[in-house]
Amino acid sequence: MQVARYYNNKDIRLEEIETPKINSGEILVKTIASGICGTDVMEWYRIKKGPRILGHEIAGEIVESKSDRYKAGQRVFVSHHVPCNSCKYCLAGNHTACDTLHKGNYDPGGFSEFIRIPKINVENGTYILPENVSYDEGTMIEPLACVVRGQRVIDVKVGQTVLVLGSGLSGLLNIRMAKLKGAKVIATDINEYRKKKAKEFGADQVIDAREKLENIKADKIIICTGAYQAIEQAFDCADNKSTILLFAIPNKNIEIPTVDFWRNEITLTSSYGAAPLDLEEALELIKSGKFNVADTITHKFPLKEIQKGFAMVSNAKDSLKVLITF
């Protein structure tokens, strides 16, 4: 089968490897669509773990099953990271802190023609796609689930003011989700295309991130960009008792204005990935039509053109979600 092996953002090689053999309790999925995540192009983070076959936002069809729960021909989304559901973190509802979740993955990765789904992923992370959810939309379940979890962590509520710093894909998903929860949303970016999209996705106010954010005090602040300036802006706009969420992270350690942080009782927290509960909620939001993800998909490339897809996501200009199709 054909795979795309990542060496760096400008060096992704098409290779032929053997199709994985499945064991008891496992399934083999033919990849139909696979999304390029913003973290896939975080070169400073990814290159340390290369070379490897990336891709974790997949939808496809089961072509072989050794599981009693699933059969060949079923359309599925599969989560790459799944919790054990038995450790102290899982039992406390903190599934994304589970060591099993951080260590697991499917074989070999989403940018390959076929994927072996380990038994634990079959049991804790495989979801049948409803008839009204396309393969393309299925790739958006995991990105949306990360937003679901992030906004659950900081408890976004009706009537609050939410500041979303960065209006790339994750920022736009956070904008739409916060509006769905009844919040007022202010968004920022430096890119004209993304500022326009922020407005289309429901932001009440859109500001150029290069401007000084004056007279803005937000209850919840969601950082969706790796630009260090966003950290400083977040604290500048933090109201008393507000919460700042690191949804995206910069490539260096951050400084906290300690006095303001202490005096104004600001909370700084983070959110990593998604748990089964979040994935189920994201799938239901898409299935019900309450959350449109189809309009986030702007470009599609065949596997042989994956380098073009990575370049587009890396440039972060006139694109949102970029899919690789098979």
C-alpha positions in Angstrom: 0.0 0.0 0.0 1.1 3.6 -0.5 1.9 5.9 2.5 3.3 9.4 2.9 6.2 9.5 5.4 7.0 12.9 7.0 10.6 14.0 7.4 9.9 17.7 7.6 7.3 20.1 6.3 9.0 20.3 2.9 10.0 16.6 2.7 7.1 14.2 2.7 7.9 11.0 0.7 5.5 8.6 -0.9 6.5 5.1 -0.1 5.2 1.5 -0.6 4.9 -0.7 2.5 3.0 -3.9 3.3 -0.6 -3.6 4.2 -0.9 -4.3 8.0 -2.3 -7.7 9.1 -5.0 -7.5 11.8 -5.2 -9.5 14.9 -8.2 -10.7 17.1 -10.5 -7.8 18.0 -9.0 -5.5 15.4 -10.3 -4.0 12.1 -8.6 -2.9 8.9 -9.9 0.4 7.5 -9.5 1.7 4.0 -8.8 5.5 4.3 -11.2 7.6 2.3 -10.3 11.1 3.6 -7.7 12.3 6.1 -7.3 15.9 7.4 -4.1 17.8 7.8 -4.1 19.1 11.3 -2.4 22.4 12.3 -0.2 20.3 14.7 1.0 18.2 11.7 2.8 21.3 10.4 4.2 22.4 13.8 7.6 21.5 12.5 9.5 22.3 15.7 7.2 19.7 17.4 6.9 17.1 14.7 10.5 16.9 13.4 11.8 15.6 16.6 9.6 12.5 16.2 10.2 12.0 12.5 10.4 10.3 10.2 6.9 9.0 10.7 3.5 8.6 9.0 1.3 11.3 10.3 -2.5 11.8 10.0 -5.0 11.4 12.8 -8.3 12.9 11.4 -9.5 10.0 9.3 -12.7 8.6 7.9 -13.0 5.4 5.9 -14.5 2.0 5.3 -13.9 -1.2 7.2 -12.5 -3.7 4.7 -11.7 -6.5 7.2 -12.9 -7.2 10.8 -11.9 -9.5 13.5 -14.1 -7.7 16.0 -17.6 -8.8 17.0 -18.7 -5.2 17.1 -18.0 -4.1 13.5 -18.2 -5.7 10.1 -16.7 -5.0 6.6 -18.5 -2.3 4.6 -19.3 0.0 7.6 -18.3 3.6 7.3 -16.4 4.8 10.3 -14.4 7.6 12.0 -11.7 6.3 14.2 -9.9 8.2 17.0 -6.1 7.8 17.1 -5.8 8.5 20.8 -8.0 6.6 23.2 -8.1 6.3 27.0 -7.9 3.2 29.1 -11.0 4.1 31.1 -9.6 2.6 34.3 -6.7 4.8 35.6 -7.1 7.5 38.2 -7.3 10.2 35.5 -10.1 8.4 33.5 -12.1 7.6 36.7 -11.9 11.3 37.6 -13.2 12.3 34.1 -9.7 13.6 33.0 -9.4 11.1 30.1 -7.0 13.3 28.1 -4.5 13.1 30.9 -4.5 9.3 30.6 -1.0 7.8 29.8 -2.6 5.2 27.5 -4.3 8.0 25.5 -0.9 9.7 25.0 1.0 6.5 24.0 -1.5 4.9 21.7 -2.1 5.4 18.0 -3.2 3.5 15.0 -1.0 1.7 12.5 0.7 3.2 10.6 -1.0 6.6 10.4 -3.8 8.5 8.6 -1.8 9.3 5.5 -1.8 5.8 4.3 -4.2 3.7 2.2 -5.1 1.2 4.9 -4.9 1.5 8.7 -4.8 -1.3 11.3 -7.0 -0.3 14.2 -5.7 -1.8 17.5 -8.3 -3.5 19.7 -8.3 -0.7 22.3 -9.1 1.8 19.6 -11.8 -0.4 18.2 -13.4 -0.7 21.6 -12.9 2.9 22.8 -12.6 5.1 19.7 -14.5 3.7 16.6 -17.7 5.4 15.6 -20.1 4.5 12.8 -20.8 7.4 10.5 -24.5 8.2 10.1 -25.9 8.1 6.6 -26.2 11.9 6.5 -22.5 12.5 7.5 -20.1 12.3 4.6 -16.5 11.0 4.8 -15.3 14.6 4.5 -17.4 15.7 7.4 -16.2 12.6 9.4 -12.6 14.0 9.3 -13.9 17.0 11.3 -15.2 15.0 14.2 -11.9 15.0 16.0 -11.1 18.7 15.5 -14.6 19.7 16.6 -14.3 17.3 19.6 -11.2 19.2 20.7 -13.2 22.4 20.7 -16.0 20.8 22.6 -13.6 19.7 25.3 -11.8 23.0 25.5 -15.0 25.0 26.0 -16.2 22.4 28.5 -12.9 22.9 30.5 -13.4 26.7 30.7 -17.2 26.4 31.0 -18.3 28.8 28.3 -21.8 30.0 29.0 -24.6 32.2 27.6 -24.0 35.9 28.1 -20.3 35.7 28.6 -17.8 37.6 26.4 -15.4 35.2 24.7 -12.2 36.5 23.0 -10.8 34.1 20.4 -7.2 35.0 19.5 -6.4 33.6 16.0 -9.1 32.8 13.4 -7.6 29.8 11.6 -9.6 26.6 11.6 -9.5 26.0 15.4 -10.3 29.7 16.0 -13.3 29.5 13.7 -14.6 26.3 15.3 -14.3 28.0 18.7 -16.1 31.0 17.4 -19.0 29.0 16.1 -19.1 26.8 19.3 -19.1 29.9 21.6 -21.9 31.4 19.6 -23.9 28.2 19.8 -23.5 28.4 23.6 -24.9 32.0 23.5 -21.8 34.0 24.2 -20.7 37.3 22.6 -17.6 36.6 20.6 -14.7 38.9 19.7 -12.1 37.5 17.3 -8.7 38.5 16.0 -6.3 37.7 13.2 -3.8 39.4 10.9 -5.0 37.7 7.7 -7.8 39.4 5.7 -9.2 36.1 4.5 -9.4 34.8 8.1 -10.8 38.0 9.5 -13.6 37.8 6.9 -14.2 34.1 7.8 -14.4 35.0 11.5 -17.3 37.3 10.7 -19.0 34.7 8.6 -18.6 32.1 11.4 -20.5 34.4 13.8 -18.0 36.7 15.5 -19.7 39.8 16.8 -16.5 41.9 16.4 -13.4 41.2 14.5 -10.1 43.1 15.2 -6.8 43.1 13.4 -4.4 41.3 15.8 -1.7 43.9 15.1 -3.8 46.6 16.7 -3.8 47.4 20.4 -6.8 45.6 21.9 -8.1 48.6 23.9 -11.1 48.5 26.3 -11.7 44.8 25.8 -12.3 42.7 28.9 -13.3 39.1 28.3 -14.7 36.4 30.6 -13.1 33.6 28.6 -10.0 33.9 26.3 -9.2 31.1 23.9 -5.7 31.3 22.3 -5.8 29.6 18.9 -2.5 30.8 17.5 1.1 30.0 18.2 2.0 33.7 17.9 3.6 34.8 21.2 1.9 38.2 21.0 -1.4 36.4 21.6 -0.2 35.4 25.1 0.4 39.1 26.0 -2.9 40.2 24.5 -4.7 37.5 26.5 -3.5 38.9 29.8 -4.1 42.5 28.6 -7.8 41.6 27.9 -8.4 39.3 30.9 -11.2 40.6 33.2 -11.2 39.9 36.9 -11.8 36.1 37.5 -11.5 35.4 33.8 -10.0 32.2 32.3 -7.4 31.9 29.6 -7.3 28.7 27.6 -4.1 27.6 25.8 -5.8 25.8 22.9 -2.7 26.4 20.8 0.8 26.9 22.1 3.8 28.9 21.1 7.2 27.3 20.5 8.7 28.8 23.7 7.9 29.1 27.3 5.5 31.9 28.3 5.9 34.7 30.8 3.0 35.4 33.2 2.4 38.9 34.6 2.4 37.6 38.1 0.9 40.6 39.9 -2.1 40.8 37.6 -2.5 37.1 37.6 -2.6 37.0 41.4 -4.5 40.2 42.1 -7.2 39.7 39.5 -7.5 35.9 40.2 -7.0 34.9 36.6 -7.0 31.3 35.6 -4.6 30.0 33.0 -5.4 26.5 31.7 -4.9 24.2 28.7 -6.8 21.6 26.8 -5.2 18.7 24.9 -7.1 16.5 22.5 -10.5 14.9 23.1 -12.1 12.1 25.0 -14.9 9.7 23.9 -17.5 11.9 25.5 -16.3 14.9 23.4 -16.2 12.8 20.2 -19.7 11.6 20.8 -20.9 15.1 21.3 -19.1 16.4 18.2 -20.6 13.6 16.1 -24.1 14.4 17.4 -23.6 18.1 16.6 -22.6 17.3 13.0 -25.3 14.6 12.6 -28.1 16.9 13.9 -27.1 19.8 11.7 -26.5 22.1 14.7 -22.9 22.6 13.8 -21.9 22.9 10.1 -18.4 21.6 9.4 -18.7 21.2 5.6 -18.0 24.9 5.1 -14.6 24.5 6.9 -13.2 22.2 4.2 -11.7 24.4 1.5 -9.2 22.2 -0.3 -8.7 18.5 -1.2 -5.6 16.8 -2.6 -4.9 13.2 -3.5 -2.2 11.4 -1.5 0.3 11.9 -4.3 0.0 15.7 -3.9 0.2 15.7 -0.1 3.2 18.0 -0.3 1.0 20.7 -1.8 -1.5 20.2 1.1 1.2 20.6 3.7 2.5 23.8 2.0 -1.0 25.2 2.0 -1.5 24.5 5.7 1.9 25.8 6.6 1.4 29.0 4.7 -1.9 29.6 6.6 -3.3 32.1 4.2 -6.4 31.4 2.0 -7.4 28.0 3.3 -9.1 26.3 6.3 -9.3 22.6 6.5 -7.2 20.7 3.9 -8.0 17.1 3.2 -6.0 14.3 1.7 -8.3 11.9 -0.3 -7.8 8.3 -1.4 
